[in-house]
């Protein structure tokens, strides 16, 4: 049966009702949906994946993502509610729906409004910015710390999950102040049947890039690899500039990896405040420690970051409300107009 036919038969086979299409990719479509019956009115995102042209390895990778993410349960992690196969070629995932934007979008809007401020067109209280960035860092770090030490709720076994693709596009922030780390498509875990070597080079840790350049078969990302990626995200949030990038679009992947690795090797601390003199020095220091070229010089786990932020809160550097979802909600509502506040971000495409 064709992919489109399976979608049309979806509602007759499962307990979800499709409302409208909200996203589309090369092999998938994402729908706004709701659960049918039982008096529940939960809106969800349903991703339908066309596997008709996929080999067995690619099918396994997709199903492993759902299996791993489905075992995670934390306020700062996107939730997977259900998954399954329709016919022979349609795999579906039912996920949490986030009414908001990715950090990538938020950085762009944040910068636009800062420029408005400089032009005398104030739309956001500037006192929010420093504390909002600290809140984004705190919530992201709490999500990372959870996945790194998560256990199977039934067996108690360690899941040993490394996100392996943390970047602003995979951090979602809702208008009610909830931050979610999403997209575990290339996450690393012993639960995976297929070992993955991918990632977004500009956000990967240098030791992980080096293992790919040298084609080390048994290499795997470490917990500190995600810490480095978090540092790149924080740097970008503070400066609105990509820290590492391929110098030419026509480079092969290996050439790009070599170039970015060298950029990471020669990265100099202190660049954040040279780009944005108003950047909070405490956040700059945290970002630069995360960005240490040697993994042993970084924070060794995300809890060390949240503990440091807690200490800065107790010293009065950051407002205690950065721990409260109402604070991020106020920030998001300041960034976006009422008409812009219907944006479904499932991060499933």
Phi, psi and omega in degrees: 000140183292160180300314181296324179292321178296321178297317181294334179267000186304311186294334180281346184252339182229173186263036177236144178250123179283134181257307178198158177284132180236000179193156182208137177229189183297324185237008187209160172230146179242134183239144164284131184216170176220154178286137181269139171075180176064013177073007179273144181230044181275127175272139183223169172254128178247119178260125177253121185249125178276109182258012186298330181256011183264146174279176183297322180297313182294322177298318181295319179301316181295316181289328177296322179302313180296321181296317181289309182297325180296339179273353183265139180214100182204150183299335183254019178235137178298137183263138171256124184264329188196160173199166180175179180241131174254122183063219182258340194230005182242113176256132180239148177232131176255119186232165175300141178258128180249119176272090183179206183227162174282160177301328177302314178292319183296319179301316180298315181292318179304314182293319178302319183285330174296319178295322175301319180300316180295333179270005179084014181249075187285122176240355182216139177292118186296337178295342179287331195297308182302314183288327178295318178296319177298322179293319178298316178298314181301310183292322178294317179296322178296320177296317179295316181299322178297309185294328181294331183240015182296148176238152173295127185294337182268308185271338184080003181288145175293136180271337176052050182271130170246128185298310172074002177207040181286125179200164184305328179291344181254013175245114185256140179232123183269165179287348174261016169087018179260131177254134182231127168279129187228181176061085178259029185300326179238027177298155179255135175197145174301344179290340183288136176281337181242128178281126184256145182240009186278196181143170177262107189309321183294344182243001182277151177289147184299323180293330177287319176298316181301320180294328178286320178299317183273002176054047177285116187292325186263007182287151176213153179291151180251169178305320181290346174294318177294327178296318177298314179301321177298321177297320178295317178299317181294318177303314181294323179293324181282336187241343188057036177224137173295130182283314181237142180202156175289130182290338180223142181286344185266011181287148171289164180299321181293319177298320180295316179299318180296317180297313181292323177301317180293322176300320179293323182295324185260008180301132180253134177292155180096357184286335184298310183285342173286333176275316181230090182301340181274355182298139181297127183296330179292318178292324177298317180296319178296315180300316185290328175291320175300327186272009178305133182297320178273126184302327183292342181264357177276174164301139183272348173201163184289337179295329177298327178288313180295324177296320179294320177295320176302318180294320178293326175296315181295333178274357178086008180290317179241151181289137179303336183287357175295344177274354186256130181300336180295333180291311178296327177297316178298319179298310181296321180289336175284329181284324189241144177286166180301321180293337182270359188269027170235094185216111184268115182246101178263343185051036180263343179270000000 
